[in-house]
Amino acid sequence: SKKPAKLSSIPSDKRITVGVVGATGYTGRQLVRILSRHPRVRLSLVTSAREAGRKMSDVLPQFGGICDLKLSLPEACAKTRLDALFLALGPGESGAFLEKYPFLHHTRIIDLSADFRLNRKFVYGLTEVFRKKIRASRYVANPGCYASSVLLPLYPLLKLRVLAPVWPVVIVSASGVSGAGAAPKPDTHFSEVDEDYSANKPLR
């Protein structure tokens, strides 16, 4: 079998030029780690409103040798040619970002927040179900953790009619507190969540 191409064997002009807005958040930093090691991606822009001007590896030492790019302000997207841009921003911030920078309409946008998951312009990014639509779309909304934990097991059962839609389905999903973002909050401190289990936004 043919061995996978090494990063050094793929010319830079054959790679996809990618940027990450909100690179120092929990989601952003994991995305940067993945993209930095992808053989067909050239990560050329990482932004952080708080840490602009510093290297990613200075802000997060674990990225030394992985991503030493200097963090830019989000508006740097206007000066950087990108094939794709990931938005790793908090709730409500992705929508505001795209309204502020309409020039990005010519760039493939992959939003990791919840802002566009019910937006007809964006394809719902559950690859196991909508892979073909995702490939053809310029706008992709990444599904959330709870939604994915529900849809992935239910979809094949419903498709094969093992379950009937008329039956009540009760789902109990659990996650850690990293999904709440990197900004500290009283209810996400270690002393509050250690050895505990609580409902996430009940009755909403």
Contact map, one row per residue, 1 for C-alpha under 8 A:
111000000000000000000000000000000000000000000000000000000000000000000000000000000000000000000000000000000000000000000000000000000000000000000000000000000000000000000000000000000000000000000000000000000000
111100000000000000000000000000000000000000000000000000000000000000000000000000000000000000000000000000000000000000000000000000000000000000000000000000000000000000000000000000000000000000000000000000000000
111110000000000000000000000000000000000000000000000000000000000000000000000000000000000000000000000000000000000000000000000000000000000000000000000000000000000000000000000000000000000000000000000000000000
011111000000000000000000000000000000000000000000000000000000000000000000000000000000000000000000000000000000000000000000000000000000000000000000000000000000000000000000000000000000000000000000000000000000
001111101100000000000000000000000000001000000000000000000000000000000000000000000000000000000000000000000000000000000000000000000000000000000000000000000000000000000000000000000000000000000000000000000000
000111111100000000000000000000000000001000000000000000000000000000000000000000000000000000000000000000000000000000000000000000000000000000000000000000000000000000000000000000000000000000000000000000000000
000011111100000000000000000000000000111100000000000000000000000000000000000000000000000000000000000000000000000000000000000000000000000000000000000000000000000000000000000000000000000000000000000000000000
000001111110000000000000000000000000000000000000000000000000000000000000000000000000000000000000000000000000000000000000000000000000000000000000000000000000000000000000000000000000000000000000000000000000
000011111110000000000000000000000000000000000000000000000000000000000000000000000000000000000000000000000000000000000000000000000000000000000000000000000000000000000000000000000000000000000000000000000000
000011111111011000000000000000000000001100000000000000000000000000000000000000000000000000000000000000000000000000000000000000000000000000000000000000000000000000000000000000000000000000000000000000000000
000000011111111000000000000000000000000000000000000000000000000000000000000000000000000000000000000000000000000000000000000000000000000000000000000000000000000000000000000000000000000000000000000000000000
000000000111111000000000000000000000000001000000000000000000000000000000000000000000000000000000000000000000000000000000000000000000000000000000000000000000000000000000000000000000000000000000000000000000
000000000011111100000000000000000000000000000000000000000000000000000000000000000000000000000000000000000000000000000000000000000000000000000000000000000000000000000000000000000000000000000000000000000000
000000000111111100000000000000000000000100000000000000000000000000000000000000000000000000000000000000000000000000000000000000000000000000000000000000000000000000000000000000000000000000000000000000000000
000000000111111110000000000000000000001111000000000000000000000000000000000000000000000000000000000000000000000000000000000000000000000000000000000000000000000000000000000000000000000000000000000000000000
000000000000111111000000000000000000000111000000000000000000000000000000000000000111000000000000000000000000000000000000000000000000000000000000000000000000000000000000000000000000000000000000000000000000
000000000000001111100000000000000000000011110000000000000000000000000000000000001111000000000000000000000000000000000000000000000000000000000000000000000000000000000000000000000000000000000000000000000000
000000000000000111110000000000000000000011111000000000000000000000000000000000000111110000000000000000000000000000000000000000000000000000000000000000000000000000000000000000000000000000000000000000000000
000000000000000011111000000000000000000000111100000000000000000000000000000000000101110000000000000000000000000000000000000000000000000000000000000000000000000000000000000000000000000000000000000000000000
000000000000000001111110000100010000000000001110000000000000000000000000000000000000111100000000000000000000000000000000000000000000000000000000000000000000000000000000000000000000000000000000000000000000
000000000000000000111110000100000000000000000111000000000000000000000000010000000000111110000000000000000000000000000000000000000000000000000000000000000000000000000000000000000000000000000000000000000000
000000000000000000011111100100000000000000000111100000000000000000000000000000000000001110000000000000000000000000000000000000000000000000000000000000000000000000000000000000000000000000000000000000000000
000000000000000000011111101110110000000000000111000000000000000000000000000000000000000100000000000000000000000000000000000000000000000000000000000000000000000000000000000000000000000000000000000000000000
000000000000000000000111111110000000000000000011000000010001000000000000000000000000000000000000000000000000000000000000000000000000000000000000000000000000000000000000000000000000000000000000000000000000
000000000000000000000111111110000000000000000000000000000000000000000000000000000000000110000000000000000000000000000000000000000000000000000000000000000000000000000000000000000000110000000000000000000000
000000000000000000000001111111000000000000000000000000000000000000000000000000000000000000000000000000000000000000000000000000000000000000000000000000000000000000000000000000000110110000000000000000000000
000000000000000000000011111111100000000000000000000000000000000000000000000000000000000100000000000000000000000000000000000000000000000000000000000000000000000000000000000000000000100000000000000000000000
000000000000000000011111111111110000000000000000000000000000000000000000000000000000000100000000000000000000000000000000000000000000000000000000000000000000000000000000000000000000000000000000000000000000
000000000000000000000011111111111000000000000000000000000000000000000000000000000000000000000000000000000000000000000000000000000000000000000000000000000000000000000000000000000000000000000000000000000000
000000000000000000000000011111111100000000000000000000000000000000000000000000000000000000000000000000000000000000000000000000000000000000000000000000000000000000000000000000000000000000000000000000000000
000000000000000000000010001111111110000000000000000000000000000000000000000000000000000000000000000000000000000000000000000000000000000000000000000000000000000000000000000000000000000000000000000000000000
000000000000000000010010000111111111000000000000000000000000000000100000000000000000000000000000000000000000000000000000000000000000000000000000000000000000000000000000000000000000000000000000000000000000
000000000000000000000000000011111111100000000000000000000000001001100000000000000000000000000000000000000000000000000000000000000000000000000000000000000000000000000000000000000000000000000000000000000000
000000000000000000000000000001111111110000000000000000000000000000000000000000000000000000000000000000000000000000000000000000000000000000000000000000000000000000000000000000000000000000000000000000000000
000000000000000000000000000000111111110011100000000000000000000000000000000000000000000000000000000000000000000000000000000000000000000000000000000000000000000000000000000000000000000000000000000000000000
000000000000000000000000000000011111110011100000000000000000000001100000000000000000000000000000000000000000000000000000000000000000000000000000000000000000000000000000000000000000000000000000000000000000
000000100000000000000000000000001111111000000000000000000000000001000000000000000000000000000000000000000000000000000000000000000000000000000000000000000000000000000000000000000000000000000000000000000000
000000100000000000000000000000000111111110000000000000000000000000000000000000000000000000000000000000000000000000000000000000000000000000000000000000000000000000000000000000000000000000000000000000000000
000011100100001000000000000000000000111110000000000000000000000000000000000000000000000000000000000000000000000000000000000000000000000000000000000000000000000000000000000000000000000000000000000000000000
000000100100011100000000000000000000011111000000000000000000000000000000000000000000000000000000000000000000000000000000000000000000000000000000000000000000000000000000000000000000000000000000000000000000
000000000000001111000000000000000011011111100000000000000000000000000000000000000000000000000000000000000000000000000000000000000000000000000000000000000000000000000000000000000000000000000000000000000000
000000000001001111000000000000000011000111110000000000000000000000000000000000000000000000000000000000000000000000000000000000000000000000000000000000000000000000000000000000000000000000000000000000000000
000000000000000011100000000000000011000011111100000000000000000000000000000000000000000000000000000000000000000000000000000000000000000000000000000000000000000000000000000000000000000000000000000000000000
000000000000000011100000000000000000000001111100000000000000000000001000000000000000000000000000000000000000000000000000000000000000000000000000000000000000000000000000000000000000000000000000000000000000
000000000000000001110000000000000000000000111110000000000000000000001011000010010000000000000000000000000000000000000000000000000000000000000000000000000000000000000000000000000000000000000000000000000000
000000000000000000111110000000000000000000111111000000010000000000001111000000000000000000000000000000000000000000000000000000000000000000000000000000000000000000000000000000000000000000000000000000000000
000000000000000000011111000000000000000000001111100100000000000000000011110100000000000000000000000000000000000000000000000000000000000000000000000000000000000000000000000000000000000000000000000000000000
000000000000000000001111000000000000000000000111111100000000000000000011110000000000000000000000000000000000000000000000000000000000000000000000000000000000000000000000000000000000000000000000000000000000
000000000000000000000100000000000000000000000011111100000000000000000001110000000000000000000000000000000000000000000000000000000000000000000000000000000000000000000000000000000000000000000000000000000000
000000000000000000000000000000000000000000000001111100000000000000000000000000000000000000000000000000000000000000000000000000000000000000000000000000000000000000000000000000000000000000000000000000000000
000000000000000000000000000000000000000000000001111111000010000000000011000000000000000000000000000000000000000000000000000000000000000000000000000000000000000000000000000000000000000000000000000000000000
000000000000000000000000000000000000000000000011111111000000000000000111100000000000000000000000000000000000000000000000000000000000000000000000000000000000000000000000000000000000000000000000000000000000
000000000000000000000000000000000000000000000000001111100000000000000111000000000000000000000000000000000000000000000000000000000000000000000000000000000000000000000000000000000000000000000000000000000000
000000000000000000000000000000000000000000000000001111110110000000000110000000000000000000000000000000000000000000000000000000000000000000000000000000000000000000000000000000000000000000000000000000000000
000000000000000000000000000000000000000000000000000011111110000000011110000000000000000000000000000000000000000000000000000000000000000000000000000000000000000000000000000000000000000000000000000000000000
000000000000000000000001000000000000000000000100000001111111101000111110000000000000000000000000000000000000000000000000000000000000000000000000000000000000000000000000000000000000000000000000000000000000
000000000000000000000000000000000000000000000000000000111111111111111000000000000000000000000000000000000000000000000000000000000000000000000000000000000000000000000000000000000000000000000000000000000000
000000000000000000000000000000000000000000000000000001111111100100010000000000000000000000000000000000000000000000000000000000000000000000000000000000000000000000000000000000000000000000000000000000000000
000000000000000000000000000000000000000000000000001001111111100000000000000000000000000000000000000000000000000000000000000000000000000000000000000000000000000000000000000000000000000000000000000000000000
000000000000000000000001000000000000000000000000000000011111111100000000000000000000000000000000000000000000000000000000000000000000000000000000000000000000000000000000000000000000000000000000000000000000
000000000000000000000000000000000000000000000000000000011111111100000000000000000000000000000000000000000000000000000000000000000000000000000000000000000000000000000000000000000000000000000000000000000000
000000000000000000000000000000000000000000000000000000001001111100000000000000000000000000000000000000000000000000000000000000000000000000000000000000000000000000000000000000000000000000000000000000000000
000000000000000000000000000000001000000000000000000000011001111111110000000000000000000000000000000000000000000000000000000000000000000000000000000000000000000000000000000000000000000000000000000000000000
000000000000000000000000000000000000000000000000000000001101111111110000000000000000000000000000000000000000000000000000000000000000000000000000000000000000000000000000000000000000000000000000000000000000
000000000000000000000000000000000000000000000000000000001000001111110000000000000000000000000000000000000000000000000000000000000000000000000000000000000000000000000000000000000000000000000000000000000000
000000000000000000000000000000001001100000000000000000001000001111110000000000000000000000000000000000000000000000000000000000000000000000000000000000000000000000000000000000000000000000000000000000000000
000000000000000000000000000000011001000000000000000000011000001111111000000000000000000000000000000000000000000000000000000000000000000000000000000000000000000000000000000000000000000000000000000000000000
000000000000000000000000000000000000000000000000000000111100001111111100000000000000000000000000000000000000000000000000000000000000000000000000000000000000000000000000000000000000000000000000000000000000
000000000000000000000000000000000000000000011100000000111000000000111110000000000000000000000000000000000000000000000000000000000000000000000000000000000000000000000000000000000000000000000000000000000000
000000000000000000000000000000000000000000000100000111110000000000011111000000000000000000000000000000000000000000000000000000000000000000000000000000000000000000000000000000000000000000000000000000000000
000000000000000000000000000000000000000000001111001111110000000000001111100000000000000000000000000000000000000000000000000000000000000000000000000000000000000000000000000000000000000000000000000000000000
000000000000000000000000000000000000000000001111101110000000000000000111111100000000000000000000000000000000000000000000000000000000000000000000000000000000000000000000000000000000000000000000000000000000
000000000000000000000000000000000000000000000011100100000000000000000011111100000000000000000000000000000000000000000000000000000000000000000000000000000000000000000000000000000000000000000000000000000000
000000000000000000001000000000000000000000000011100000000000000000000001111110000000000000000000000000000000000000000000000000000000000000000000000000000000000000000000000000000000000000000000000000000000
000000000000000000000000000000000000000000000000000000000000000000000001111111100000000000000000000010000000000000000000000000000000000000000000000000000000000000000000000000000000000000000000000000000000
000000000000000000000000000000000000000000000010000000000000000000000001111111110000000000000000000000000000000000000000000000000000000000000000000000000000000000000000000000000000000000000000000000000000
000000000000000000000000000000000000000000001000000000000000000000000000011111111000000000000000000000010000000000000000000000000000000000000000000000000000000000000000000000000000000000000000000000000000
000000000000000000000000000000000000000000000000000000000000000000000000001111111000000000000000000010110000000000000000000000000000000000000000000000000000000000000000000000000000000000000000000000000000
000000000000000000000000000000000000000000000000000000000000000000000000001111111000000000000000000000000000000000000000000000000000000000000000000000000000000000000000000000000000000000000000000000000000
000000000000000000000000000000000000000000001000000000000000000000000000000111111100000000000000000000000000000000000000000000000000000000000000000000000000000000000000000000000000000000000000000000000000
000000000000000010000000000000000000000000000000000000000000000000000000000011111110000000000000000000000000000000000000000000000000000000000000000000000000000000000000000000000000000000000000000000000000
000000000000000111100000000000000000000000000000000000000000000000000000000000011111100000000000000000000010000000000000000000000000000000000000000000000000000000000000000000000000000000000000000000000000
000000000000000111000000000000000000000000000000000000000000000000000000000000001111100000000000000000000011000000000000000000000000000000000000000000000000000000000000000000000000000000000000000000000000
000000000000000111100000000000000000000000000000000000000000000000000000000000000111110000000000000000000011110000000000000000000000000000000000000000000000000000000000000000000000000000000000000000000000
000000000000000001111000000000000000000000000000000000000000000000000000000000000111111000000000000000000011110000000000000000000000000000000000000000000000000000000000000000000000000000000000000000000000
000000000000000001111000000000000000000000000000000000000000000000000000000000000001111100000000000000000000111100000000000000000000000000000000000000000000000000000000000000000000000000000000000000000000
000000000000000000011100000000000000000000000000000000000000000000000000000000000000111110000100000000000000111110000000000000000000000000000000000000000000000000000000000000000000000000000000000000000000
000000000000000000011110101100000000000000000000000000000000000000000000000000000000011111000100000000000000001110000000000000000000000000000000000000000000000000000000000000000000000000000000000000000000
000000000000000000001100100000000000000000000000000000000000000000000000000000000000001111101100000000000000000110000000000000000000000000000000000000000000000000000000000000000000000000000000000000000000
000000000000000000000000000000000000000000000000000000000000000000000000000000000000000111111100000000000000000010000000000000000000000000000000000000000000000000000000000000000000100000000000000000000000
000000000000000000000000000000000000000000000000000000000000000000000000000000000000000011111100000000000000000011100000000000000000000000000000000000000000000000000000000000000000000000000000000000000000
000000000000000000000000000000000000000000000000000000000000000000000000000000000000000001111111000000000000000001100000000000000000000000000000000000000000000000000000000000000000000000000000000000000000
000000000000000000000000000000000000000000000000000000000000000000000000000000000000000011111111100000000000000000100000000000000000000000000000000000000000000000000000000000000000000000000000000000000000
000000000000000000000000000000000000000000000000000000000000000000000000000000000000001111111111110000000000001010100000000000000000000000000000000000000000000000000000000000000000000000000000000000000000
000000000000000000000000000000000000000000000000000000000000000000000000000000000000000000011111111000000000000000110000000000000000000000000000000000000000000000000000000000000000000000000000000000000000
000000000000000000000000000000000000000000000000000000000000000000000000000000000000000000011111111100000000000000000000000000000000000000000000000000000000000000000000000000000000000000000000000000000000
000000000000000000000000000000000000000000000000000000000000000000000000000000000000000000001111111110000000000000000000000000000000000000000000000000000000000000000000000000000000000000000000000000000000
000000000000000000000000000000000000000000000000000000000000000000000000000000000000000000000111111111010000000000000000000000000000000000000000000000000000000000000000000000000000000000000000000000000000
000000000000000000000000000000000000000000000000000000000000000000000000000000000000000000000011111111000000000000000000000000000000000000000000000000000000000000000000000000000000000000000000000000000000
000000000000000000000000000000000000000000000000000000000000000000000000000000000000000000000001111111000000000000000000000000000000000000000000000000000000000000000000000000000000000000000000000000000000
000000000000000000000000000000000000000000000000000000000000000000000000001001000000000000000000111111110000000000000000000000000000000000000000000000000000000000000000000000000000000000000000000000000000
000000000000000000000000000000000000000000000000000000000000000000000000000000000000000000000000011111111000000000000000000000000000000000000000000000000000000000000000000000000000000000000000000000000000
000000000000000000000000000000000000000000000000000000000000000000000000000001000000000000000000000011111100000000000000000000000000000000000000000000000000000000000000000000000000000000000000000000000000
000000000000000000000000000000000000000000000000000000000000000000000000000011000000000000000000010011111111100000000000000000000000000000000000000000000000000000000000000000000000000000000000000000000000
000000000000000000000000000000000000000000000000000000000000000000000000000000000000000000000000000001111111000000000000000000000000000000000000000000000000000000000000000000000000000000000000000000000000
000000000000000000000000000000000000000000000000000000000000000000000000000000000000000000000000000000111111000000000000000000000000000000000000000000000000000000000000000000000000000000000000000000000000
000000000000000000000000000000000000000000000000000000000000000000000000000000000111100000000000000000011111100000000000000000000000000001000000000000000000000000000000000000000000000000000000000000000000
000000000000000000000000000000000000000000000000000000000000000000000000000000000011100000000000000000011111110000000000000000000000000011100000000000000000000000000000000000000000000000000000000000000000
000000000000000000000000000000000000000000000000000000000000000000000000000000000001111000000000000000010011111000000000000000000000000001110000000000000000000000000000000000000000000000000000000000000000
000000000000000000000000000000000000000000000000000000000000000000000000000000000001111000000000000000000001111100000000000000000000000000111100000000000000000000000000000000000000000000000000000000000000
000000000000000000000000000000000000000000000000000000000000000000000000000000000000011100000100000000000000111111110000000000000000000000111100000000000000000000000000000000000000000000000000000000000000
000000000000000000000000000000000000000000000000000000000000000000000000000000000000011110000000000000000000011111000000000000000000000000001111000000000000000000000000000000000000000000000000000000000000
000000000000000000000000000000000000000000000000000000000000000000000000000000000000001111100100000000000000001111110000000000000000000000001101000000000000000000000000000000000000000000000000000000000000
000000000000000000000000000000000000000000000000000000000000000000000000000000000000000000110000000000000000001111111000000000000000000000001111000000000000000000000000000000000000000000000000000000000000
000000000000000000000000000000000000000000000000000000000000000000000000000000000000000000111110000000000000001011111100000000000000000000000000000000000000000000000000000000000000000000000000000000000000
000000000000000000000000000000000000000000000000000000000000000000000000000000000000000000000010000000000000001011111110010000000000000000001000000000000000000000000000000000000000000000000000000000000000
000000000000000000000000000000000000000000000000000000000000000000000000000000000000000000000000000000000000000001111110011100000000000000001110000000000000000000000000000000000000000000000000000000000000
000000000000000000000000000000000000000000000000000000000000000000000000000000000000000000000000000000000000000000111111010100000000000000000000000000000000000000000000000000000000000000000000000000000000
000000000000000000000000000000000000000000000000000000000000000000000000000000000000000000000000000000000000000000011111111000000000000000000000000000000000000000000000000000000000000000000000000000000000
000000000000000000000000000000000000000000000000000000000000000000000000000000000000000000000000000000000000000000000111111000000000000000000000000000000000000000000000000000000000000000000000000000000000
000000000000000000000000000000000000000000000000000000000000000000000000000000000000000000000000000000000000000000000011111000000000000000100000000000000000000000000000000000000000000000000000000000000000
000000000000000000000000000000000000000000000000000000000000000000000000000000000000000000000000000000000000000000011111111100000000000011111000000000000000000000000000000000000000000000000000000000000000
000000000000000000000000000000000000000000000000000000000000000000000000000000000000000000000000000000000000000000001011111110000100110010111000000000000000000000000000000000000000000000000000000000000000
000000000000000000000000000000000000000000000000000000000000000000000000000000000000000000000000000000000000000000001100011111000100010000011110000000000000000000000000000000000000000000000000000000000000
000000000000000000000000000000000000000000000000000000000000000000000000000000000000000000000000000000000000000000000000001111100110010000011110000000000000000000000000000000000000000000000000000000000000
000000000000000000000000000000000000000000000000000000000000000000000000000000000000000000000000000000000000000000000000000111111110000000000110000100000000000000000000000000000000000000000000000000000000
000000000000000000000000000000000000000000000000000000000000000000000000000000000000000000000000000000000000000000000000000011111110010000000000000000000000000000000000000000000000000000000000000000000000
000000000000000000000000000000000000000000000000000000000000000000000000000000000000000000000000000000000000000000000000000001111110000000000000000000010000000000000000000000000000000000000000000000000000
000000000000000000000000000000000000000000000000000000000000000000000000000000000000000000000000000000000000000000000000000001111110000000000000000000000000000000000000000000000000000000000000000000000000
000000000000000000000000000000000000000000000000000000000000000000000000000000000000000000000000000000000000000000000000001111111111110000000000000000000000000000000000000000000000000000000000000000000000
000000000000000000000000000000000000000000000000000000000000000000000000000000000000000000000000000000000000000000000000000011111111111000000000000000000000000000000000000000000000000000000000000000000000
000000000000000000000000000000000000000000000000000000000000000000000000000000000000000000000000000000000000000000000000000000000111111100000000000000000000000000000000000000000000000000000000000000000000
000000000000000000000000000000000000000000000000000000000000000000000000000000000000000000000000000000000000000000000000001000000111111110000000000000000000000000000000000000000000000000000000000000000000
000000000000000000000000000000000000000000000000000000000000000000000000000000000000000000000000000000000000000000000000001110100111111110010000000000000000000000000000000000000000000000000000000000000000
000000000000000000000000000000000000000000000000000000000000000000000000000000000000000000000000000000000000000000000000000000000011111110000000000000000000000000000000000000000000000000000000000000000000
000000000000000000000000000000000000000000000000000000000000000000000000000000000000000000000000000000000000000000000000000000000001111111000000000000000000000000000000000000000000000000000000000000000000
000000000000000000000000000000000000000000000000000000000000000000000000000000000000000000000000000000000001000000000000011000000000111111110000000000000000000000000000000000000000000000000000000000000000
000000000000000000000000000000000000000000000000000000000000000000000000000000000000000000000000000000000011100000000000010000000000000111110000000000000000000000000000000000000000000000000000000000000000
000000000000000000000000000000000000000000000000000000000000000000000000000000000000000000000000000000000001111000000000111000000000000011111000000000000000000000000000000000000000000000000000000000000000
000000000000000000000000000000000000000000000000000000000000000000000000000000000000000000000000000000000000111000000000011110000000010011111100000000000000000000000000000000000000000000000000000000000000
000000000000000000000000000000000000000000000000000000000000000000000000000000000000000000000000000000000000011111011000011110000000000000111110000000000000000000000000000000000000000000000000000000000000
000000000000000000000000000000000000000000000000000000000000000000000000000000000000000000000000000000000000011111001000000111000000000000011111000000000000000000000000000000000000000000000000000000000000
000000000000000000000000000000000000000000000000000000000000000000000000000000000000000000000000000000000000000101001000000111000000000000001111101100000000000000000000000000000000000000000000000000000000
000000000000000000000000000000000000000000000000000000000000000000000000000000000000000000000000000000000000000111000000000000000000000000000111111100000000000000000000000000000000000000000000000000000000
000000000000000000000000000000000000000000000000000000000000000000000000000000000000000000000000000000000000000000000000000000000000000000000011111110000000000000000000000000000000000000000000000000000000
000000000000000000000000000000000000000000000000000000000000000000000000000000000000000000000000000000000000000000000000000000000000000000000001111111000000000000000000000011000000000000000000000000000000
000000000000000000000000000000000000000000000000000000000000000000000000000000000000000000000000000000000000000000000000000000000000000000000011111111100000000000000000000000000000000000000000000000000000
000000000000000000000000000000000000000000000000000000000000000000000000000000000000000000000000000000000000000000000000000001000000000000000011111111110000000000000000000000000000000000000000000000000000
000000000000000000000000000000000000000000000000000000000000000000000000000000000000000000000000000000000000000000000000000000000000000000000000111111111000000000000000000010000000000000000000000000000000
000000000000000000000000000000000000000000000000000000000000000000000000000000000000000000000000000000000000000000000000000000000000000000000000011111111100000000000000001010000000000000000000000000000000
000000000000000000000000000000000000000000000000000000000000000000000000000000000000000000000000000000000000000000000000000000000000000000000000001111111110000000000000000000000000000000000000000000000000
000000000000000000000000000000000000000000000000000000000000000000000000000000000000000000000000000000000000000000000000000000010000000000000000000111111111000000000000000000000000000000000000000000000000
000000000000000000000000000000000000000000000000000000000000000000000000000000000000000000000000000000000000000000000000000000000000000000000000000011111111100000000000000000000000000000000000000000000000
000000000000000000000000000000000000000000000000000000000000000000000000000000000000000000000000000000000000000000000000000000000000000000000000000001111111110000000000000000000000000000000000000000000000
000000000000000000000000000000000000000000000000000000000000000000000000000000000000000000000000000000000000000000000000000000000000000000000000000000111111111000000000000000000000000000000000000000000000
000000000000000000000000000000000000000000000000000000000000000000000000000000000000000000000000000000000000000000000000000000000000000000000000000000011111111100000000000000000000000000000000000000000000
000000000000000000000000000000000000000000000000000000000000000000000000000000000000000000000000000000000000000000000000000000000000000000000000000000001111111111100000000000000000000000000000000000000000
000000000000000000000000000000000000000000000000000000000000000000000000000000000000000000000000000000000000000000000000000000000000000000000000000000000111111111111000000000000000000000000000000000000000
000000000000000000000000000000000000000000000000000000000000000000000000000000000000000000000000000000000000000000000000000000000000000000000000000000000011111111000000000000000000000000000000000000000000
000000000000000000000000000000000000000000000000000000000000000000000000000000000000000000000000000000000000000000000000000000000000000000000000000000000001111111100000000000000000000000000000000000000000
000000000000000000000000000000000000000000000000000000000000000000000000000000000000000000000000000000000000000000000000000000000000000000000000000000000000111111110000000000000000000000000000000000000000
000000000000000000000000000000000000000000000000000000000000000000000000000000000000000000000000000000000000000000000000000000000000000000000000000000000000111111110000000000000000000000000000000000000000
000000000000000000000000000000000000000000000000000000000000000000000000000000000000000000000000000000000000000000000000000000000000000000000000000000000000110111111010000000000000000000000000000000000000
000000000000000000000000000000000000000000000000000000000000000000000000000000000000000000000000000000000000000000000000000000000000000000000000000000000000010011111110000000000000000000000000000000000000
000000000000000000000000000000000000000000000000000000000000000000000000000000000000000000000000000000000000000000000000000000000000000000000000000000000000010000111111000000000000000000000000000000000000
000000000000000000000000000000000000000000000000000000000000000000000000000000000000000000000000000000000000000000000000000000000000000000000000000000000000000000011111000000000000000000000000000000000000
000000000000000000000000000000000000000000000000000000000000000000000000000000000000000000000000000000000000000000000000000000000000000000000000000000000000000000111111100000000000000000000000000000000000
000000000000000000000000000000000000000000000000000000000000000000000000000000000000000000000000000000000000000000000000000000000000000000000000000000000000000000001111110000000000000000000000000000000000
000000000000000000000000000000000000000000000000000000000000000000000000000000000000000000000000000000000000000000000000000000000000000000000000000000000000000000000011111000000000000000000000000000000000
000000000000000000000000000000000000000000000000000000000000000000000000000000000000000000000000000000000000000000000000000000000000000000000000000000000000000000000001111100000000000000000000000000000000
000000000000000000000000000000000000000000000000000000000000000000000000000000000000000000000000000000000000000000000000000000000000000000000000000001000000000000000000111110000000000000000000000000000000
000000000000000000000000000000000000000000000000000000000000000000000000000000000000000000000000000000000000000000000000000000000000000000000000000000000000000000000000011111000000000000000000000000000000
000000000000000000000000000000000000000000000000000000000000000000000000000000000000000000000000000000000000000000000000000000000000000000000000010011000000000000000000001111100000000000000000000000000000
000000000000000000000000000000000000000000000000000000000000000000000000000000000000000000000000000000000000000000000000000000000000000000000000010000000000000000000000000111110000000000000000000000000000
000000000000000000000000000000000000000000000000000000000000000000000000000000000000000000000000000000000000000000000000000000000000000000000000000000000000000000000000000011111010000000000000000000000000
000000000000000000000000000000000000000000000000000000000000000000000000000000000000000000000000000000000000000000000000000000000000000000000000000000000000000000000000000001111110000000000000000000000000
000000000000000000000000000000000000000000000000000000000000000000000000000000000000000000000000000000000000000000000000000000000000000000000000000000000000000000000000000000111111100000010000000000000000
000000000000000000000000010000000000000000000000000000000000000000000000000000000000000000000000000000000000000000000000000000000000000000000000000000000000000000000000000000011111110000000000000000000000
000000000000000000000000010000000000000000000000000000000000000000000000000000000000000000000000000000000000000000000000000000000000000000000000000000000000000000000000000000111111100000000000000000000000
000000000000000000000000000000000000000000000000000000000000000000000000000000000000000000000000000000000000000000000000000000000000000000000000000000000000000000000000000000001111110000010000000000000000
000000000000000000000000111000000000000000000000000000000000000000000000000000000000000001000000000000000000000000000000000000000000000000000000000000000000000000000000000000001111111100000000000000000000
000000000000000000000000110000000000000000000000000000000000000000000000000000000000000000000000000000000000000000000000000000000000000000000000000000000000000000000000000000000101111100000000000000000000
000000000000000000000000000000000000000000000000000000000000000000000000000000000000000000000000000000000000000000000000000000000000000000000000000000000000000000000000000000000000111110000000000000000000
000000000000000000000000000000000000000000000000000000000000000000000000000000000000000000000000000000000000000000000000000000000000000000000000000000000000000000000000000000000000111111011000000000000000
000000000000000000000000000000000000000000000000000000000000000000000000000000000000000000000000000000000000000000000000000000000000000000000000000000000000000000000000000000000000001111111000000000000000
000000000000000000000000000000000000000000000000000000000000000000000000000000000000000000000000000000000000000000000000000000000000000000000000000000000000000000000000000000000000000111111001000000000000
000000000000000000000000000000000000000000000000000000000000000000000000000000000000000000000000000000000000000000000000000000000000000000000000000000000000000000000000000000000000000011111001100000000000
000000000000000000000000000000000000000000000000000000000000000000000000000000000000000000000000000000000000000000000000000000000000000000000000000000000000000000000000000000001001000111111101100000000000
000000000000000000000000000000000000000000000000000000000000000000000000000000000000000000000000000000000000000000000000000000000000000000000000000000000000000000000000000000000000000111111111100000000000
000000000000000000000000000000000000000000000000000000000000000000000000000000000000000000000000000000000000000000000000000000000000000000000000000000000000000000000000000000000000000000011111110000000000
000000000000000000000000000000000000000000000000000000000000000000000000000000000000000000000000000000000000000000000000000000000000000000000000000000000000000000000000000000000000000000001111110000000000
000000000000000000000000000000000000000000000000000000000000000000000000000000000000000000000000000000000000000000000000000000000000000000000000000000000000000000000000000000000000000001111111110100000000
000000000000000000000000000000000000000000000000000000000000000000000000000000000000000000000000000000000000000000000000000000000000000000000000000000000000000000000000000000000000000000111111111110000000
000000000000000000000000000000000000000000000000000000000000000000000000000000000000000000000000000000000000000000000000000000000000000000000000000000000000000000000000000000000000000000000111111100000000
000000000000000000000000000000000000000000000000000000000000000000000000000000000000000000000000000000000000000000000000000000000000000000000000000000000000000000000000000000000000000000000000111110000000
000000000000000000000000000000000000000000000000000000000000000000000000000000000000000000000000000000000000000000000000000000000000000000000000000000000000000000000000000000000000000000000001111111000000
000000000000000000000000000000000000000000000000000000000000000000000000000000000000000000000000000000000000000000000000000000000000000000000000000000000000000000000000000000000000000000000000101111100000
000000000000000000000000000000000000000000000000000000000000000000000000000000000000000000000000000000000000000000000000000000000000000000000000000000000000000000000000000000000000000000000000000111110000
000000000000000000000000000000000000000000000000000000000000000000000000000000000000000000000000000000000000000000000000000000000000000000000000000000000000000000000000000000000000000000000000000011111100
000000000000000000000000000000000000000000000000000000000000000000000000000000000000000000000000000000000000000000000000000000000000000000000000000000000000000000000000000000000000000000000000000001111100
000000000000000000000000000000000000000000000000000000000000000000000000000000000000000000000000000000000000000000000000000000000000000000000000000000000000000000000000000000000000000000000000000000111111
000000000000000000000000000000000000000000000000000000000000000000000000000000000000000000000000000000000000000000000000000000000000000000000000000000000000000000000000000000000000000000000000000000111111
000000000000000000000000000000000000000000000000000000000000000000000000000000000000000000000000000000000000000000000000000000000000000000000000000000000000000000000000000000000000000000000000000000001111
000000000000000000000000000000000000000000000000000000000000000000000000000000000000000000000000000000000000000000000000000000000000000000000000000000000000000000000000000000000000000000000000000000001111
